[in-house]
């Protein structure tokens, strides 16, 4: 029933048009999120998780990005077809985001109070300065941060504290729906547990509807009511968390994922990247995209061997994918 769907995404497809070819990052993805529920979108690096969520909110860069088809209905409003002014009102007021990297998503030159209050200021959701200050203090309190933190800058905090600031920035808008884009990936394991527990508590306390993106199936099983597994930009499986891990399609993809990574990593390391008959073009495209992103982020340049093979496969390294 439509009454039980806060968000309904149907046949969403998105691609990136580049000089090296067309990267089809998301292909006919569909899912529903019920009010008050938490849906987890899980998949390996490069599976299209983040692109799916950024696409439905028109946040992918255009160009090179392009939304090819589909719909994203939020309580009867199609986010992919509503006017820009209406969409801007929905983003922030009704939908808030918790971003992947708390250091990159926070303004280093602004104090915490302004960072958390920025959405309220942009949408004029406060009566006066006292009301604005009170809302910010309440949001900081909800995520376990002290009031005196409001006068500090992001670089003065640990990674976990910065992510709490990002969560406070989302909560202060009192949204109906929160998209959390891999909020744990930039954090240490011990800090990840704290943030997961915080999100779980806030979900129960505030009745949040949450779309949680992750590559960690253990976290998704703990936090989410239902799970969608993406692989190569398509929905591989969907169901209850405890049933997903035993799904034959998921087990097979995980097995191929590990073997493919090992196979291509060894081949590139030795400088000989041959064609393994076990893998198809899609397997190699995914492996090259992931490896290129890995080398780019760690070495600051792209391995020429990878670039050569990527060009041949009409695939570019893109951290968005």
C-alpha positions in Angstrom: 0.0 0.0 0.0 1.2 3.5 -0.8 0.1 4.6 2.7 2.9 2.4 4.1 5.6 3.8 1.9 7.4 7.0 2.9 9.9 6.6 0.0 9.4 4.5 -3.1 12.2 4.2 -5.7 11.4 2.5 -9.0 13.7 1.6 -11.8 16.3 4.2 -11.0 19.1 4.3 -13.5 22.1 6.7 -13.5 25.2 6.9 -15.5 28.4 9.0 -16.0 29.2 10.2 -19.5 32.9 10.7 -19.9 35.6 10.8 -22.6 36.5 7.2 -21.8 32.9 6.0 -22.3 29.6 5.7 -20.4 29.8 4.3 -16.8 26.4 2.8 -16.0 26.6 3.1 -12.2 23.0 2.3 -11.3 20.7 0.1 -13.3 17.0 -0.3 -12.6 17.2 -0.1 -8.9 13.9 -0.3 -6.9 13.1 -0.3 -3.2 10.7 1.0 -0.6 11.2 2.5 2.8 8.3 2.4 5.3 7.7 5.2 7.8 9.7 4.7 11.0 11.7 1.9 9.4 15.4 1.6 8.6 16.4 0.3 5.2 20.0 -0.7 4.7 21.7 -0.6 1.3 24.8 -2.7 1.3 27.3 -3.8 -1.3 31.0 -3.8 -2.1 32.9 -0.8 -3.1 31.8 0.3 -6.5 28.4 -1.3 -6.3 26.4 2.0 -6.8 25.2 2.5 -3.2 26.1 6.2 -2.9 25.2 7.0 -6.5 21.7 5.5 -5.9 21.0 7.8 -3.0 22.7 10.9 -4.5 20.7 10.4 -7.7 17.3 10.3 -6.0 18.1 13.6 -4.4 19.6 15.2 -7.6 23.0 15.5 -5.9 25.2 13.8 -8.5 27.3 16.3 -10.5 25.7 17.0 -13.9 27.7 16.7 -16.1 29.2 14.1 -16.2 26.3 12.5 -14.3 22.9 11.8 -15.8 19.8 10.3 -14.4 18.5 8.0 -17.2 15.2 6.9 -15.9 13.1 6.0 -12.8 11.2 7.7 -10.1 11.6 8.5 -6.4 8.3 9.1 -4.7 8.4 10.8 -1.3 4.8 10.8 0.1 3.5 11.3 -3.4 6.1 13.8 -4.7 8.5 12.6 -7.3 11.9 13.9 -6.3 13.3 13.3 -9.8 10.6 15.5 -11.5 9.7 18.2 -9.0 10.9 21.8 -9.7 14.3 22.8 -8.3 12.7 25.3 -5.8 10.4 22.6 -4.4 13.3 20.1 -4.3 15.5 22.5 -2.3 12.7 22.9 0.2 12.4 19.1 0.6 16.2 18.7 1.0 17.0 19.8 4.5 13.5 20.3 5.8 12.1 16.9 5.1 15.2 14.9 4.1 18.6 15.3 5.9 21.9 13.7 5.1 24.8 12.3 7.2 27.8 12.3 5.0 30.6 9.7 4.7 33.6 11.8 5.7 33.0 14.1 8.7 36.2 16.0 8.1 35.4 16.8 4.4 31.7 17.6 5.0 32.2 20.2 7.8 33.3 23.8 7.1 36.7 24.1 8.7 36.4 27.8 9.0 33.1 27.8 10.8 32.4 27.1 14.5 30.2 24.2 15.4 27.2 26.4 16.3 27.1 27.8 12.8 27.7 24.4 11.2 24.7 22.9 13.0 22.5 26.0 12.5 23.3 26.5 8.8 20.2 24.5 7.6 17.9 26.4 10.0 19.3 29.7 8.7 18.9 28.7 5.1 15.3 27.6 5.5 14.4 30.3 8.1 13.3 27.7 10.6 13.7 29.7 13.8 11.8 32.6 15.5 14.8 34.6 16.8 18.4 34.2 17.8 17.5 32.7 21.2 15.3 30.1 19.5 18.1 29.3 17.0 20.7 28.9 19.8 18.3 26.7 21.8 17.7 24.4 18.8 21.4 24.0 18.2 22.1 23.2 21.9 19.3 20.6 22.0 20.7 18.9 18.9 24.2 18.8 20.4 22.8 17.4 23.6 20.9 14.6 21.6 24.2 13.4 20.1 26.1 13.5 23.4 28.2 16.7 22.8 28.7 19.3 25.5 27.3 22.9 25.1 30.8 24.4 25.2 31.7 22.5 22.0 29.5 25.0 20.1 32.2 27.6 20.1 35.0 25.4 18.8 36.1 24.5 15.2 35.9 21.0 13.6 39.7 20.4 13.7 39.6 20.5 17.5 37.5 17.2 17.6 38.2 13.5 17.1 36.7 11.7 14.1 33.9 10.3 16.2 33.0 13.7 17.6 33.0 15.3 14.1 30.6 12.6 12.9 28.4 13.4 15.9 28.4 17.0 14.8 27.3 15.8 11.3 24.5 13.9 12.9 23.4 16.9 15.0 23.4 19.0 11.8 20.9 16.5 10.3 18.7 16.2 13.4 18.4 19.9 14.1 16.2 20.2 11.0 13.7 17.7 12.6 13.5 15.8 9.2 11.1 13.1 8.4 13.8 11.1 6.7 17.5 10.7 7.1 20.0 9.4 4.5 23.2 8.1 6.1 25.9 7.7 3.5 28.5 5.3 5.0 28.8 7.4 8.1 31.2 4.8 9.7 33.7 4.3 6.9 36.1 7.1 8.0 36.1 6.1 11.7 38.1 3.7 13.8 36.4 0.4 14.8 35.9 1.4 18.4 34.3 4.8 17.4 32.1 3.0 14.8 30.4 1.1 17.6 29.7 4.3 19.5 28.1 6.0 16.4 26.1 2.8 15.6 24.7 2.7 19.1 23.9 6.5 18.9 22.0 6.1 15.6 20.1 3.1 17.1 19.1 5.0 20.2 18.1 8.1 18.2 16.1 5.9 15.8 14.1 4.5 18.8 13.8 7.8 20.7 12.8 10.1 17.7 11.0 7.5 15.5 13.4 8.3 12.6 13.0 6.9 9.1 16.5 6.0 8.0 18.2 4.9 4.8 21.6 3.5 5.9 24.3 2.9 3.3 27.2 0.6 4.2 29.5 -2.1 2.9 29.5 -3.7 6.3 26.8 -6.4 6.5 27.3 -6.9 10.3 26.4 -3.2 11.0 23.4 -3.3 8.6 22.1 -6.5 10.2 22.3 -4.8 13.6 20.7 -1.5 12.7 18.3 -2.2 9.8 14.8 -3.7 9.5 15.3 -4.6 5.8 18.3 -4.9 3.6 18.9 -4.3 -0.1 22.1 -5.7 -1.6 23.6 -4.0 -4.6 26.1 -5.6 -6.9 27.4 -4.0 -10.2 24.7 -1.3 -9.9 21.8 -3.7 -9.7 19.7 -5.1 -6.9 21.1 -8.6 -6.1 18.8 -9.4 -3.2 16.3 -7.9 -0.8 14.9 -9.1 2.5 15.2 -9.4 6.2 18.7 -8.9 7.7 19.1 -12.4 9.1 18.1 -14.0 5.8 20.4 -11.9 3.5 23.7 -13.4 4.6 22.5 -16.9 3.7 21.0 -15.9 0.3 22.8 -18.0 -2.4 23.1 -15.0 -4.7 24.8 -12.9 -2.0 27.1 -15.7 -1.0 28.2 -16.3 -4.6 28.8 -12.5 -5.2 30.8 -12.3 -2.0 32.9 -15.2 -3.0 33.5 -13.8 -6.5 34.3 -10.4 -5.0 37.1 -11.7 -2.8 38.6 -14.0 -5.5 38.4 -11.2 -8.1 40.1 -8.7 -5.8 42.9 -11.2 -5.1 43.2 -12.2 -8.7 43.5 -8.6 -10.1 45.6 -7.3 -7.2 48.2 -10.0 -7.7 48.2 -9.6 -11.5 48.6 -5.8 -11.3 51.3 -6.1 -8.6 53.4 -8.4 -10.9 52.7 -6.1 -13.9 51.0 -8.9 -15.9 47.3 -8.5 -16.1 46.0 -11.3 -18.2 42.4 -12.3 -19.0 41.2 -14.9 -16.5 38.5 -17.0 -18.2 36.5 -17.1 -14.9 35.7 -13.4 -15.1 33.5 -11.5 -17.5 33.8 -7.8 -18.6 31.6 -6.6 -15.7 33.8 -8.3 -13.2 36.9 -6.7 -14.6 35.2 -3.3 -14.9 34.3 -3.4 -11.2 37.8 -4.6 -10.2 39.6 -1.9 -12.2 37.3 0.8 -10.9 38.0 -0.2 -7.3 41.7 -0.7 -7.7 42.1 2.6 -9.5 40.3 4.4 -6.8 42.5 2.6 -4.2 45.7 3.6 -6.0 44.5 7.2 -6.6 43.6 7.8 -3.0 46.7 6.2 -1.5 49.5 7.2 -4.0 48.1 10.5 -5.3 48.4 9.3 -8.9 46.9 6.7 -11.2 48.9 3.6 -12.0 49.6 3.8 -15.8 48.9 0.0 -16.2 45.5 0.4 -14.6 44.7 3.5 -16.7 45.7 1.6 -19.9 43.4 -1.3 -19.1 40.6 0.9 -17.9 40.6 2.8 -21.2 40.3 -0.5 -23.1 37.3 -1.5 -21.0 35.7 2.0 -21.5 35.7 2.6 -17.7 37.1 5.4 -15.7 38.2 5.5 -12.0 35.5 7.5 -10.2 35.2 7.7 -6.5 31.5 8.4 -6.8 31.0 4.8 -8.1 
